[in-house]
Amino acid sequence: MNPILPGAIIGVLGSGQLGRMFAIAARRMGYRVHTFSPEFDTPTGQVSDLEVAAPYEDLDAVRTFAKGVAAVTFEFENVPAPTAEAVSELVPVRPAGSILHTTQQRIREKTFLQAAAIPVAPFRVVRSAADLAHAVSEIGCPAVLKTAAFGYDGKGQAPIRSADAAGAAWDEIGRNDAVLEVFVDFECELSLVAARSAHGDFAHYGLVENRHRDHILDVTVAPAPQSAGVTEEVTKEAIEIARTVLETLGVVGVLCVEYFLTRSGRLLVNELAPRPHNSGHFSVDACVTSQFEQQLRAVCGLPLGSTRQLSPAAMANLLGDLWSEGEPDWPAACSHPDVKLHLYGKLEPRRRRKMGHLTALANDAREAARIAVSARETLSRGAGRQAC
């Protein structure tokens, strides 16, 4: 394929913080960015050259949008398949809409992983109450019932601790198509962001540890410390699994593989995200090439950039809860010389909503995590003070 050169316009379907950081990376390299989503004055739209606000189901508007760009990428998974198909009739879509179709729905995703001989927790497909009862009898308890679509940050999940609780769990997820998974007693949660070019070149950002709070990513530690049970063998296996996933799917772009590391040292794939990922945000400040620049390079057919990490790092998410007592104390966080502040331009802080993040750099990843968390704690201590 001929590369898409700086000066061209790249389209983004979706308009959240991932699109915002992609647009910043693209504009730095001389590209223009147009974004399409149902909303206006969005995180991506604020830094784009053009923001189109229309429903994803408005295929006429989608096609008009596509005619004005050289290629299109995704900012999140839940773009309808017909939207991606309409775009692909006019310009390249990277990653392809077929990859989005597989990874945006758990039944299809788990089935793909299982067919590719990639290790996953034992699961059963659930489409009815009878299916659930049979699945519980086969898998046993404890288990977790997860909706097949539109589940993230713990939404659409219900634990089942005994067979008697299955009916309540089925009601809790709205009686929608789902998968029932064995509850995994894990040592830690890990992820690996990787990229694949149109020519089949592969690059990755190393294995990182993810610490969650209330099912939302709280802190990412990069690289994952060996104290979390991450051996050299585990790291090599995670990289090869990611390579297999990207090559089997034929990804052109960035994809994140999320893992459980069991207490016995076994890696299980939890989820796939065919885009830059929250756990890869550290790369903006700590790597030669950020995950967002890498996404741009892959989409445009350019050579992949170096993923070399220049410093151990940690990322701490900033949720809307921090605003509960007033404006966070931004000067306090900025007083840490090795901490970088990233805010997403979201207009309304809400509980559990990702509003931004802090990245800390240090000589040791665990020390970076301590600094990031400490800096975040200072934000609420001075809540209500005037921001800088």
KELO-540124 format. One record per residue (C-alpha): chain; x, y, z. Coordinates in steps of 0.001 Angstrom, whole numbers, plus 524288, in hexadecimal, padded with zeros to 5 digits. Layout:
N
ROTI   kette      xx      yy      zz
ROTI       A       X       Y       Z
...
This chain:
388
ROTI   kette      xx      yy      zz
ROTI       A   80000   80000   80000
ROTI       A   8044A   80DE6   7FDA1
ROTI       A   80661   81561   80A46
ROTI       A   7FD19   8204A   80E1B
ROTI       A   80621   82BDC   80FEA
ROTI       A   805D4   8377D   8193F
ROTI       A   7FC21   841B3   814D6
ROTI       A   7F197   83785   812B2
ROTI       A   7E511   836FD   81AB0
ROTI       A   7E2A3   82B53   8238D
ROTI       A   7D4E9   8284F   8283B
ROTI       A   7D19E   8236A   835E0
ROTI       A   7C4EE   81C84   83943
ROTI       A   7C2A5   81FEA   8477F
ROTI       A   7C5EF   82C0A   84F2D
ROTI       A   7CB0D   828D1   85CC3
ROTI       A   7D862   82A4A   862FD
ROTI       A   7DECF   81FDB   85A9B
ROTI       A   7DB14   82757   84E68
ROTI       A   7DFCB   833DB   854BB
ROTI       A   7ED5D   82E67   85742
ROTI       A   7EDA4   82869   849A3
ROTI       A   7EA2C   83593   843A8
ROTI       A   7F4E0   83C76   84B61
ROTI       A   7FEEB   8328C   84693
ROTI       A   7F9F9   833AB   83899
ROTI       A   7FA46   84271   8385A
ROTI       A   80800   84270   83DD2
ROTI       A   80C14   83A65   831F7
ROTI       A   80564   8438E   82878
ROTI       A   7F894   83C61   82634
ROTI       A   7EAF5   841E1   82761
ROTI       A   7E03E   83AD4   82ED2
ROTI       A   7D190   83A29   82D15
ROTI       A   7C921   83395   8376E
ROTI       A   7BB76   82DBD   83676
ROTI       A   7B292   82A9D   841F6
ROTI       A   7A4CC   82DB4   846C9
ROTI       A   7A9C1   83875   84FDA
ROTI       A   7AF78   8460D   84E71
ROTI       A   7BA7A   84D22   855C5
ROTI       A   7C0AC   8402D   858F3
ROTI       A   7CE6E   83CF3   85DBB
ROTI       A   7D26F   83947   84FD6
ROTI       A   7CAB9   84406   84949
ROTI       A   7D152   84E7F   85182
ROTI       A   7DE73   84B8E   84B2A
ROTI       A   7D9E1   8473F   83D9C
ROTI       A   7D909   84F12   83119
ROTI       A   7CAE1   84B16   82F1B
ROTI       A   7C0D0   84548   83857
ROTI       A   7B4DD   83ECB   8324E
ROTI       A   7A9B1   83C13   83BBF
ROTI       A   7A01F   83223   83651
ROTI       A   79B06   824AB   83A2A
ROTI       A   7A376   8191E   8361E
ROTI       A   79729   8137C   82FF0
ROTI       A   79638   81F16   8267E
ROTI       A   79D84   81849   81B8F
ROTI       A   79BDC   823B8   8122B
ROTI       A   7A30D   82C74   81BD6
ROTI       A   7AD19   821BA   81DEC
ROTI       A   7AFD4   820BA   80F5F
ROTI       A   7B0E6   82F75   80E01
ROTI       A   7BAB5   82F60   8193A
ROTI       A   7C28F   8247B   812CB
ROTI       A   7C37E   82BD6   805F9
ROTI       A   7CB1C   83689   80CCB
ROTI       A   7D5F2   82E21   812AD
ROTI       A   7E0F5   82551   80DF7
ROTI       A   7DEDE   81A5F   817E8
ROTI       A   7D6C0   81797   823FD
ROTI       A   7D9F3   811B4   8312A
ROTI       A   7D209   80ED7   83D63
ROTI       A   7D230   81589   84A84
ROTI       A   7C9C6   80B4B   85157
ROTI       A   7C3FF   7FDF7   84E71
ROTI       A   7B569   8005E   84E7A
ROTI       A   7B44C   80668   84106
ROTI       A   7A98C   7FEF0   839BD
ROTI       A   7AE5D   7F551   82F7C
ROTI       A   7A641   7FBA4   8247E
ROTI       A   7AD22   80893   82759
ROTI       A   7BA7E   80280   8258B
ROTI       A   7B5DC   7FB97   81946
ROTI       A   7B0AF   80846   8135E
ROTI       A   7BDCF   80EE4   815BF
ROTI       A   7C57C   8038B   80FFD
ROTI       A   7BE53   80539   8031A
ROTI       A   7C578   81231   80167
ROTI       A   7D252   81242   80905
ROTI       A   7DB00   808BD   8108A
ROTI       A   7D655   8056B   81E46
ROTI       A   7E135   80170   827A6
ROTI       A   7DFAC   7F8C7   82F19
ROTI       A   7D598   7F2A8   82605
ROTI       A   7C743   7F2AB   82994
ROTI       A   7C793   7E3CD   82A34
ROTI       A   7D116   7E4CC   835AE
ROTI       A   7C814   7EE54   83C6C
ROTI       A   7BCD4   7E4D5   83A21
ROTI       A   7C44B   7D9DA   840D7
ROTI       A   7C962   7E16A   84C7D
ROTI       A   7BD84   7E9B7   84FC8
ROTI       A   7B58C   7DDEE   85412
ROTI       A   7BA24   7D443   85E58
ROTI       A   7B441   7C806   8585E
ROTI       A   7BB0D   7CA77   84B6A
ROTI       A   7C7A5   7CE92   85229
ROTI       A   7C848   7C2DC   85B53
ROTI       A   7C4E1   7B9A3   8503D
ROTI       A   7CFD1   7BF66   847E2
ROTI       A   7D9C3   7BE12   852D8
ROTI       A   7D5D7   7B030   855B5
ROTI       A   7D682   7AC6A   8474D
ROTI       A   7E425   7B26E   8465B
ROTI       A   7E8A3   7A9FC   851E0
ROTI       A   7EB14   7B61D   85A20
ROTI       A   7E96A   7B37E   868B8
ROTI       A   7DCCE   7B8D9   86E96
ROTI       A   7D501   7B5C4   87AC8
ROTI       A   7CB02   7AAE9   878A2
ROTI       A   7BE2E   7B0F1   873F7
ROTI       A   7B0AF   7ADB9   86EBE
ROTI       A   7A7B7   7B586   865C5
ROTI       A   79B14   7B9D1   86C5B
ROTI       A   78F31   7BE39   864BB
ROTI       A   7844A   7BA23   86DF4
ROTI       A   78175   7B6C8   87C1D
ROTI       A   78219   7A865   87860
ROTI       A   78F83   7AA8A   87231
ROTI       A   79413   7B10A   87EBA
ROTI       A   78F5B   7A611   88769
ROTI       A   79645   79C1A   87EC2
ROTI       A   7A2B4   7A461   87E4E
ROTI       A   7A30D   7A596   88D25
ROTI       A   7A18B   796E1   88E7F
ROTI       A   7AD18   794DE   88542
ROTI       A   7B638   79FAF   889C9
ROTI       A   7B29F   7A03C   8980D
ROTI       A   7B3AB   7AB90   8A182
ROTI       A   7B8E2   7B583   8A3C8
ROTI       A   7B74C   7BAB7   89600
ROTI       A   7B518   7C7BC   88F3E
ROTI       A   7AA11   7CAB4   885C3
ROTI       A   7ADFC   7D504   87BB8
ROTI       A   7A565   7DB4F   8716A
ROTI       A   7A9C4   7D867   86395
ROTI       A   7A932   7E6B1   85F62
ROTI       A   7AB6D   7F434   8652B
ROTI       A   7B2A5   7EFB9   87141
ROTI       A   7BE4D   7F774   87662
ROTI       A   7C3C7   7FC42   88368
ROTI       A   7BC2A   7F1A4   88A6F
ROTI       A   7AF27   7F52F   88439
ROTI       A   7A6BA   7E9F3   87FB4
ROTI       A   7ACF1   7E02D   88912
ROTI       A   7A6C5   7D882   89411
ROTI       A   7ADB2   7CEE1   89D12
ROTI       A   7A71F   7C1E4   89FD1
ROTI       A   7ABB1   7BC04   8AC9A
ROTI       A   7A1C7   7B104   8AD23
ROTI       A   79841   7AAA0   8A3C8
ROTI       A   78CF6   7B0EB   8AB11
ROTI       A   79210   7BE6E   8A725
ROTI       A   791B9   7BBBF   8987B
ROTI       A   783F5   7C103   89668
ROTI       A   786FE   7CDEB   89D23
ROTI       A   79374   7CF5C   89525
ROTI       A   78BD6   7CCDE   88897
ROTI       A   78251   7D7AB   88C61
ROTI       A   78D7B   7E0C2   89033
ROTI       A   79371   7E095   88289
ROTI       A   78639   7E2B8   87C35
ROTI       A   784A7   7D4BE   87726
ROTI       A   78D65   7D7DC   86BA0
ROTI       A   79684   7CEBE   86448
ROTI       A   7A231   7CC05   86CEB
ROTI       A   7AD83   7C33F   8704F
ROTI       A   7AF3C   7BC3F   87D30
ROTI       A   7BD7F   7BB46   88134
ROTI       A   7C440   7B40A   88BF9
ROTI       A   7C866   7BD81   89696
ROTI       A   7D72C   7BEF0   8953B
ROTI       A   7DEF6   7BFA2   8A1CF
ROTI       A   7E9BB   7C807   89C0D
ROTI       A   7F6A4   7CCD6   8A13F
ROTI       A   7F5A5   7D96C   89981
ROTI       A   7EFE4   7DF9A   88D4E
ROTI       A   7F904   7E2C2   88219
ROTI       A   7F825   7E85A   8747F
ROTI       A   80074   7EA1C   86886
ROTI       A   7FE58   7F468   85E10
ROTI       A   80381   7F057   850C8
ROTI       A   80333   7F53B   842D3
ROTI       A   803B8   7EF02   8356B
ROTI       A   8069F   7F629   828CD
ROTI       A   8008F   7F40B   81B72
ROTI       A   80D13   7ECBA   817E3
ROTI       A   80BCF   7E378   82373
ROTI       A   81610   7E9B9   82C3E
ROTI       A   8135D   7E7DF   83AC8
ROTI       A   816EA   7F072   84669
ROTI       A   812B6   7F06E   854AA
ROTI       A   813C2   7F8C8   860E2
ROTI       A   81704   7EE25   86A8F
ROTI       A   80EED   7E7DA   8751C
ROTI       A   808F8   7F117   87F2C
ROTI       A   801DA   7EEA8   88BEA
ROTI       A   7F429   7F439   88D8D
ROTI       A   7EE3A   7F6DA   89AD3
ROTI       A   7DF95   7F8C8   89AF9
ROTI       A   7D63B   7FF25   8A473
ROTI       A   7C79E   7FC3C   8A367
ROTI       A   7CA3C   7F596   8963F
ROTI       A   7D05B   801F2   8906E
ROTI       A   7DECA   802E2   88D4B
ROTI       A   7E507   80AA8   89840
ROTI       A   7F3CF   809A8   89671
ROTI       A   7FC74   803ED   88BC5
ROTI       A   80A8F   8006F   88F0F
ROTI       A   81407   7FFA8   88394
ROTI       A   81B15   7F6C6   88273
ROTI       A   813C3   7ECD7   88ABF
ROTI       A   81C0C   7EA30   896DF
ROTI       A   8211D   7DC71   898EA
ROTI       A   81B9B   7DCF7   8A6A9
ROTI       A   80E42   7DB4D   8A04F
ROTI       A   8125C   7CDD8   89B83
ROTI       A   8167C   7D28F   88E1B
ROTI       A   821F6   7CA32   88A0E
ROTI       A   829AD   7CAE3   87D83
ROTI       A   8223B   7BEF0   878BA
ROTI       A   81511   7C56D   87B8B
ROTI       A   81941   7D194   87426
ROTI       A   81DB1   7C9BA   86854
ROTI       A   810E4   7C22A   86833
ROTI       A   808DF   7CEB0   868FF
ROTI       A   81036   7D465   85D71
ROTI       A   80E46   7C82B   8553C
ROTI       A   7FFD5   7C7AE   85887
ROTI       A   7FE60   7D5D1   8544D
ROTI       A   805DF   7D324   847C8
ROTI       A   7FCF3   7C79A   844DA
ROTI       A   7F0C3   7CFAE   84747
ROTI       A   7F4FB   7DAD3   83E67
ROTI       A   7F9B1   7D1DA   8338A
ROTI       A   7EDD6   7C8DC   83401
ROTI       A   7E45E   7D447   833AD
ROTI       A   7EC90   7DB64   82978
ROTI       A   7ECFA   7E7C3   83192
ROTI       A   7F272   7F413   82B7B
ROTI       A   7F325   7FD5A   836E9
ROTI       A   7F436   7FC5D   845AC
ROTI       A   7EDFB   7F1F4   84E37
ROTI       A   7EEAE   7EF4D   85CC0
ROTI       A   7EE0F   7E1B2   862AA
ROTI       A   7E984   7E122   870CE
ROTI       A   7EDEF   7D582   878EF
ROTI       A   7EBA1   7CED4   885E6
ROTI       A   7F7B9   7C8C9   88BF9
ROTI       A   7F301   7BDA2   89488
ROTI       A   7F939   7BA2B   8A17C
ROTI       A   7FF0F   7AE42   89AD6
ROTI       A   80613   7B724   89112
ROTI       A   7FD0F   7B4A7   8857D
ROTI       A   7F92E   7BF7D   87C18
ROTI       A   7EAEB   7C06F   877D7
ROTI       A   7E5EE   7CA76   86E1A
ROTI       A   7DAC7   7D249   873E2
ROTI       A   7D76D   7DC11   8692D
ROTI       A   7DC15   7E242   85C8E
ROTI       A   7DB40   7F0B8   85939
ROTI       A   7DE0E   7F3ED   84AD0
ROTI       A   7E310   801A0   84D9E
ROTI       A   7EC2B   808EB   856CF
ROTI       A   7E93F   805A1   864EB
ROTI       A   7E895   80C60   87212
ROTI       A   7F3DC   803ED   876C6
ROTI       A   7FC6D   8090A   86BB9
ROTI       A   7FB2C   8176F   86F26
ROTI       A   80871   8171B   875D2
ROTI       A   80E90   815F4   86850
ROTI       A   80B89   82443   86552
ROTI       A   8158E   828C2   86F53
ROTI       A   81E42   81CDF   870F0
ROTI       A   8209D   8170B   8635C
ROTI       A   82739   81B48   856DA
ROTI       A   81A6D   8193E   84F78
ROTI       A   80D5F   81A41   85688
ROTI       A   8027D   81090   85401
ROTI       A   7FAFD   81B78   84D2F
ROTI       A   805EC   81EF8   843D7
ROTI       A   80768   81064   84158
ROTI       A   7F90F   80F70   83DF0
ROTI       A   7FABD   81AA9   8345B
ROTI       A   806D1   8147D   82E45
ROTI       A   7FFC4   80790   82C2F
ROTI       A   7F37B   80DF3   826D1
ROTI       A   7FB7E   81607   81D41
ROTI       A   8044F   80AF0   818B6
ROTI       A   8108B   810F1   81EA3
ROTI       A   81B27   808CF   8253D
ROTI       A   81855   80605   83385
ROTI       A   81FD7   80E42   83D48
ROTI       A   828A0   809A6   8483C
ROTI       A   8213F   8057D   85471
ROTI       A   82D58   80693   85D06
ROTI       A   829B4   80B11   86AAD
ROTI       A   83274   8163A   86F0D
ROTI       A   82EC1   81584   87D69
ROTI       A   826DD   80CE8   886A1
ROTI       A   81976   8130C   8880A
ROTI       A   80C18   81213   88E2D
ROTI       A   7FED9   81790   88A81
ROTI       A   7F40C   81B19   89435
ROTI       A   7E655   81DA2   88F21
ROTI       A   7DEE7   829D2   89343
ROTI       A   7D066   826FF   894BD
ROTI       A   7C54F   830A8   89617
ROTI       A   7C473   82D30   8A48C
ROTI       A   7D006   83667   8A6B5
ROTI       A   7C71D   841F8   8A3C5
ROTI       A   7BD44   83E63   8AE6F
ROTI       A   7C272   848E9   8B79F
ROTI       A   7C5E5   852FD   8AD6B
ROTI       A   7D064   8553C   8A32E
ROTI       A   7DC43   84C93   8A59E
ROTI       A   7E8C4   8533D   8A9EC
ROTI       A   7F019   852EC   89D04
ROTI       A   7FBC0   85AFD   8A1E3
ROTI       A   7FDFF   850B2   8AC69
ROTI       A   7FEFB   845E1   8A259
ROTI       A   80763   84E4D   89982
ROTI       A   810CB   850A6   8A4C8
ROTI       A   8160C   842DE   8A2D6
ROTI       A   82112   844D0   898DD
ROTI       A   8203C   836E1   89396
ROTI       A   81175   836AE   891F5
ROTI       A   80A4D   83A22   88563
ROTI       A   7FC18   83E8A   8857F
ROTI       A   7F2CE   83A67   87A98
ROTI       A   7E4C7   83F6A   87A8F
ROTI       A   7DAFE   83B1B   8704E
ROTI       A   7D297   8473A   86E8E
ROTI       A   7C61D   840A2   87342
ROTI       A   7BC36   84AFA   876D9
ROTI       A   7B56D   8441D   8821D
ROTI       A   7BC4A   83C78   88CE2
ROTI       A   7B446   830CE   89114
ROTI       A   7B6B7   825EA   89AB3
ROTI       A   7BEF5   81AFC   89492
ROTI       A   7C106   822FA   8881D
ROTI       A   7CF0D   8237F   8832D
ROTI       A   7D281   831E3   882DF
ROTI       A   7E13F   830FB   88166
ROTI       A   7ED6B   82A5B   8868C
ROTI       A   7FA93   82CCC   88CBD
ROTI       A   80717   82685   887E8
ROTI       A   812D9   825B7   890F3
ROTI       A   820B9   8226F   88CD3
ROTI       A   82AF7   81CB2   89607
ROTI       A   836CA   813D6   8968C
ROTI       A   82E16   8088E   89ABC
ROTI       A   82043   8053B   89657
ROTI       A   81B5F   802F2   8A42C
ROTI       A   820C2   8101E   8A852
ROTI       A   81A03   81646   89C9D
ROTI       A   80D2E   8104C   8A132
ROTI       A   80F3B   815C1   8AED7
ROTI       A   811DA   82350   8A95A
ROTI       A   80605   822F8   8A053
ROTI       A   7FCD6   81EEB   8AB3B
ROTI       A   802B4   828E0   8B48E
ROTI       A   8010D   833C0   8AA91
ROTI       A   7F2EC   82FBD   8A85A
ROTI       A   7F039   83039   8B6EF
ROTI       A   7F48D   83E69   8B75A
ROTI       A   7E9DC   84204   8AD9F
ROTI       A   7DEC2   83FB4   8B728
ROTI       A   7E5A0   84569   8C308
ROTI       A   7E4AC   852E1   8BD1F
ROTI       A   7D774   85134   8B673
ROTI       A   7D05B   85DFC   8B536
ROTI       A   7DC7F   86649   8B34A
ROTI       A   7DD8F   86E04   8A6D9
ROTI       A   7E3C4   8661D   89BEE
ROTI       A   7EF9C   86AE7   89493
